[in-house]
Amino acid sequence: MPPNVIADGPVFCARKLCRFLSKLYLKYSLIMADSKSPATLDMTSLPTVRIDLTVPSLDRIIEALLPELSKNFETVSVDAVQCPDLTCSPFNLAAEGLNGDEMVIDIGSPSFLLPLVNLDKVYDIRDFMKVTGTDPLFVMGAGAGPWPHVGVNCEFIGNVRLTSDDSVNNNNCSHLYKVDPQTGSQVHHRLPQDETRFALLANFYTSRGMKGEVLKIVCETRNGPLDFVTSIRQALAKYFGDKPVGLGGVILIETSKVKVHVMPDFSKTPLHSETDLNNWLKFFEVSTPLVALGYLVSHDPGLDLRPQHFHMFGTHGEGGHYHHDTEPTTVKYTAYFNVAKKLIRVDQPEIALLFGKD
């Protein structure tokens, strides 16, 4: 037998052993997670506050956004348009549109993650049908993922259409991203149809998923200091003041690279500051195209809201929690948003956390 074949034998066996151990570790993690899994909380039994939001016309929102976005981007257009079919590529959402019973929901809090995790905080998107009274219901947004399912802490991109009509199938197109504990790289998962849980905290835009008139925002070549989402939220805050305006929907980032984070498994050491948090998080620069789902609210009326929260996924397997683009001279954002009529705050903690909402 040639010498190189003999030399390859141990290497080949070692690779097989590594693959076997990786699979064994994953199975062990899932078994251990299931054995420790808390009961999913009944959302209807949790403290809940409902408020009416300020609902400007799309024309007034355009008036608010155009001058401010133009200070941050070289090319800007903001228009009222008919929503495209968002189930189609490149969006690949669970419902066609953003219209009908439009609401934003803030559930849980970073207080349930920091300084140490509260593992009892596991929720289910299916409960939103009872909380909102909307049927069919389209839920889209960002949160912490179902660690009992995947075995570790993770980032969640909720993308689910639900209905009580037995003749129509529910459609779960949700994603999650976790950190591989061995390599430190991010790992992408598509969730199965029957896995609709999330944990700790989340921010969603909900509607009936119908097509209709929406806001289309296109921004290219960032020449200012603000990221895309912050520039929109601050423009609304400047125009409408303490009247809270909520927007939710989808952002397509077509070009540039993007800074994101993905949470690793839960910290065993208390995280008491923004510095502790950032040292624990795993940051990545990821490639486009990317699709981001989430919401923003221009003013917090005393409900300890997360003012903005978007998570991204891509068909190439990269994604995470959106921070900002990293190649501003080449970036192009195309967003479709709608205006929320109501805000629902679920399971607000008694003590607000002063960091961790970026």
Salt bridges, closest charged atoms under 4 A:
ASP52 OD1 - LYS342 NZ 2.71
GLU68 OE2 - LYS71 NZ 3.22
GLU68 OE2 - LYS238 NZ 3.04
ASP101 OD2 - ARG208 NH2 3.25
GLU102 OE1 - LYS341 NZ 2.43
ASP106 OD1 - ARG345 NH1 3.22
ASP124 OD2 - ARG126 NH2 2.87
ASP127 OD1 - LYS130 NZ 3.81
GLU155 OE2 - HIS261 NE2 3.33
GLU155 OE1 - HIS311 NE2 3.22
GLU195 OE1 - HIS149 ND1 3.51
GLU195 OE1 - ARG197 NH2 2.81
GLU254 OE2 - LYS332 NZ 3.90
ASP304 OD1 - LYS357 NZ 2.15
GLU318 OE1 - HIS316 NE2 3.42
ASP325 OD1 - ARG222 NH2 2.92
ASP347 OD2 - LYS121 NZ 2.99
ASP358 OD2 - HIS323 ND1 3.88
